[in-house]
Structure formats: C-alpha cells, structure tokens
C-alpha cells in the first residue's frame, strides 16, 4: 500500500459515488481521487464540477477522471457501481444484475497491479462484497463492505433523539444482513456505560423496550421510505464511506459495523455480514465478537442463512 499518497479510486459516479466524492472533498479525506465510470464523459464532468470547489475546501485534492490502470498505486478502490434499487425492490433482488456488473469491474482492477483495499457499497452489499472477495482472490481482511454502518448511524441518531442525548454517546449496533433480516442486539446497547435495558426498567415508564423495538423497525425500513420519497438514498451512505475510508487511511483502529468475512465468529464461516470490526490501514484487522443472548444468536444465524442461500445461487 502507498499510504503516504492517500489515493482513492472511485468506481461508479452515480448519486452514491458522487455523494462520497463530495463528502471526501469537504472532509479532505484523501490527496488524490480518481473517478472511473463506464460513461467516461460523465466522470470527466463530475471531476470538473468537484475541482471548481477545491478553492473552498480545507485542503488541496487532485481530482480527475481515469480508468482501471489508475488503481495500480491506489490505497483503496471504493466500488459504488451497479444498477439502482427500484421502489419496492429488496436489496437481494438486485443480486444477479449487479453480479454481472462486478465481473466486468474486478478483473481489470486486479490486472492493474492493485494491492490495496476494496471497499464495497453496491447493494446487496454483503453478497457483493463476497463476490468481490471471490473474484479478486485478495485476503479477506482487504475486502469489506459498508455493511450496517449506515444502519448503525441511523439507530444512534434515533436513540439519541429518544433519550435526549448526543447520538455519539449512544453505543448500540445494527448487525446482520444490510437488509430485512438485520436486527439490534439490545443486550449490547448502552447509553454511555449504562445498559438501555436497565434505563428502561428504572425509568418508571418514561422509556420502554417496546418503543425501542419500533425504532429498530424504523431503522430497517428507512431506505425504502427514502426511496419512495426521493427515488434513491445517497447522502448517508456517502458519508458512511468517508468515515470508513478515514479509519483506514488514518490507521484509526476504529470499531465500525462493516461487512466482513467470518472465520468462526458467532459460529459462522465464510459468510460476509455486518458485524462490529476493528478497522485500520490493514482493512478489517479483526471481528469484535459480541456476547449475544440466545434469541439474538438465533436471529444472527437466520440472517447468515439468508445471505448464504442467495449467494449459493450465483455463477461466478
């Protein structure tokens, strides 16, 4: 890797990709950003538009349209390419169409000599990350996806509102598939260092688990509500990508709920799924295994089964 250069190649200049690029520019997350798209003219236009804002950014950044050969010395390749999710369409229904797209992307990237980290945002993200891992032949620690990072951010925002505290002081996670089988392990949810279950029990009815369960459903269904209202989601995931990229480039050892390959954690192997992980310049340094209740473990096992079932039908 070439961490002194902080170079990122973005594949896919749709709304998600450009929300990431815009946030990356505003947060000065890297020194060099290359935009790659099947529509080269669009990538050129997006690069031009972003460059016109560099004078107002907090630091300089080199931004330009390129091709897969530019991956050769990149630290990260961020993949946002793929067909978009339609109203009423589940993330898993996107699977077969996006797999064909990835087959045309991963091979030229690896042929370029790329030796950095793959970060995948394309839905269904858990399976598309596994597809990237299989097609690339990379070590699993260097291939991971956004997972339930955005879901976790949504959860903390809503819990902060519910408890009237800064969301950054809510320590709770959404784990599992980034989709319908995701869930919140409430046994591990904390406000600062106090269990939210204890807070509910001691609040004389002011707070209750039933209301928090409603919040978890709101988190799970958030994407569909946004898609119904504005056809797509992109700002939140764009900022989630920047957060993950910063953890890598700054070697933060941050805990993020990314989509990582399990190697025996939670009794599962090979499946890619959203779990708390320690992320640094090596990618996923390790999975931080939570102590789940029996009910939560069953939900996690069922979520893994959903992903395994859908992955097994693919032809790579």
N, C-alpha and C positions, 0 to 999 in steps of 0.2 A: 504494500500500500504506500501511498505518497501523501501522508497526512500533512506535510508542511505546505502543500499546494491547495488543499481543501477544494478539490474539483468534483463536481457532481454532473452526471449526465441524466437528464430527464427524458424518458421515452413516453411520448404522448402529451400533446399540447391542447387537450380538451380543457373543460372547466376545472376538473380536479387538478390536472397537471399545472395549469396556469395559476390556480389559487395557491398551490405550493410555491411556484416560482415567485409570485408577487409577495408572499409572506417571507420567503427566503431572502428576497432583496431588502425588504423592510427591516428584517431582523439581522441582516448581514451574516447569514449563517455559513456562507462559503465565499471563496475568492473567485471561482470560475464556475459558470453554469452553462451547460450546453443543452440546447433544445433539439430533440430528434422527433420527427413525425413523418408518417407516410406522405403527408401533404407538406412537402418541404417549403412551399411558398408561405403556408400558414405559420410554420415555425419561424421563418425569416421575419414575418410581420410581427409576431409576438416578441421576438428578440428586440426588434426595433422599438416597439412600444415600451418595453421594460427599460431599455437603455435611455430613453428620454426622461426617465425618472431617477437615474443614477445620481444626478447632481443634487437631488434632495435626500438621498439615502445617507445613512450614518457612516458608511464606508464604501470604498470603491468595489465594484464587482465586474468581472469580464463576463458578458452575456452574449452568446451568439448561437445561430442555428448550425447544426453539424450533422454528422452521420455516425454509424456504429463504430467506425475506426477511431472516433474520439474517446471511446471507452477504454482504450489501451492503458492510459495512465490515470484513470479516474479512481477516486476513493469509493464512491458509491454510484450505482445505477438505480435510479428511482423509476419504477415502472407504473405508469398510470394509463397506459394504452389499453384499449378494449372497447367493446360495444357497451352502450349505456343501458342502465336499468329502466325498464318501462313501468308505468303505473300498474300496480297490482302484480308485478312480476317479482318472484323471490330471487334472492341473490344466487341460489343454487341453480335456478333455471338459466342463468347466464353462463353456466359452466362450459357447455360444449362449444358455444360460439367463441368464447374467449380463449379456450384452449388452442383453437386453430390460430388465433392471433399470436399467442405466445410462441408457438412453434416457429413462426416467421421472425421472432424477435431474439430469442435466447441464443440461437446458433451463431448469428453474426457478431453478437456481443462477445461470446467466448472465443470466437476465432480472432478477435481483435487483440487478444492477449490480456484482456481484463482480469485483474486479480484482486479486486476489491470486494465490496459487499453489495448484494442485491437486496433492495427494499421494495416490496410489492404493495400496491394499494388497490389494484384492479379486483373487482368482485367477481365471484365469491372468493374473498381474499385468502381464506385458509387453504382452499384447494388450489388456487392459482399460485400460491407460494410453494406448495408441494410440487406442482407442475414445474415451476422454475427450478426447484432443487433437483428434480429428476432429469430435466433437460440439460441443466448446466454441468452436473457432476461435481459441483462445489461441495465443500464441507458444509454441513447443516448449520453451523454457527454463523456462516457468512451469507445465509439465505433466510430472510424472515419477512414477515408482512406486518401491516398496521394492526391486524388482529382486532382486539376490542379496546384499543387505545382511545378512540373517539367515544365509544360507548361508556367507558370509564369516566371520561371527562364530562359527558352528559349526566351521568349518575351523580358525580360530585357536585356539579352545578345545582342539580335539583335538590340534593340532600342539604347543601348549604342554604338554599332558599327555605327548605322545610324547617331546619333547625336554627335559622337566622345566624349563620356563621359564615366566615370566609370559606368558599369551596376548597381552598388549598389546605384547610385544616380538617377536611373530611378524608379519611383513609379507608376507602372502600373500592372494590373491584367488580367489574363485569368480566366473567370468564366464559370459556367455551367457544362455540362457533360464533363468528360475527354474523348473526342471523337469528332465526326463530328459536333455536334451542339454547341460546345464551341465557345466563342467569347470574344473579347476585348471591354470593355466599355470605349471607347476613351474619353468620357466626364470626366472620373475619372483619366486619365493618366497624370502624372506630371513628369517634369524634375526638380528635387529639389522641389521648391514650385510653379513652373510656369507650367501652362497647356500646353501640347504639341499642342493642337489645336491653342492656342494663338501664340505659337512659329512658327507654320506653317504659320499662317496668317500674321505674322510680318517679315517673312524671305525673302521676295521678290523672292519667288520661289525656294529658296535653299532647303527647306523642304516642304513636302506636305502630306496631308492625304491619297492620293491615294497610295503613296509609303508605308505608314504605314499599309494600308489595305493589301498590298502584304506581309508585314511582318507577319501579323496575320494569313494569309493563310499558310505561310511557317511554322509557329509555329504549326498550326493544323495538317499539313501533315508531320511533322518531323519524327514521329515514323515510318510511312510507308516507308519513304525514307531510314531510317536507317535499317529497316528490309529487304528491297530489297538489300541493300549493304552488310549487315553482319549477316542477318538472325534473329537478335533479338536486343532489346535495354536493357541495364542493368546498365551502369556506372552512367548515370544521375539520374535514379530513385533510385539507391543505395545511392547516396549522398543526394538526397532529403529526404530519410528515416532517415538518420543520422541527418539531420537538424531538422526534426520534433521531433525525439527522444530527441535531446538535449533540445529543447524547453520544453518538458515535464519534463525530469529529473532535469533540472536546474530551473524549475518554472519561465520561462522567460517572460510569458505574451506576446509572440511574435505574430505578425499578419502573418498568413500563409493561403494560399488558399487550405485548406483541404476539403475533402468530409464530410460534416456534415448534420445532420438531421434538416430540417427546421421546425419551430414551429410557423409559421405565417409570418416569414420574407419574403419579396418580394411577399406577398400574397399566399404563398405556405405552405403546411403542409405535414409532414411525409416523403417526398422525401429526399433522400441523394444526395447531389450535391456539386460541388466545389464552395466555396464562401470564402471570407476573414473571418477568425475567429481568436479570441484570444486564443492561446494555452498555457496551463501551466500544472502543475502537476495533475490537475483535468481532463485533457483532453481538450475538447473544452469548454472553460469557457463561451464563448458566440459568437454568429454570429455578425460580424460587418457589418451592412446593409449599402450598398452604395446607394447613390441617383442617380438612373438611369434615363435616358431620356425615353420618351415613346417608342421609337424604341428599345432601349436596354432592357426595361422591357418586350417587346413582344418577343424578342429573348430568354430572360431568361425563360419566360413562356413556349415557344416552346421546349426548352431544357429539362425542367422539364417534359413536356408531353411525350417526347421520352423515358425518364427513367421510368416513370410511366407505360407506355404501355408495355415495355419489362419486368418490374417487375411483372405485373399482371398475366403474363402467367406462372409464376413459381409454382411449387408444393413443399412446404417446409415440 
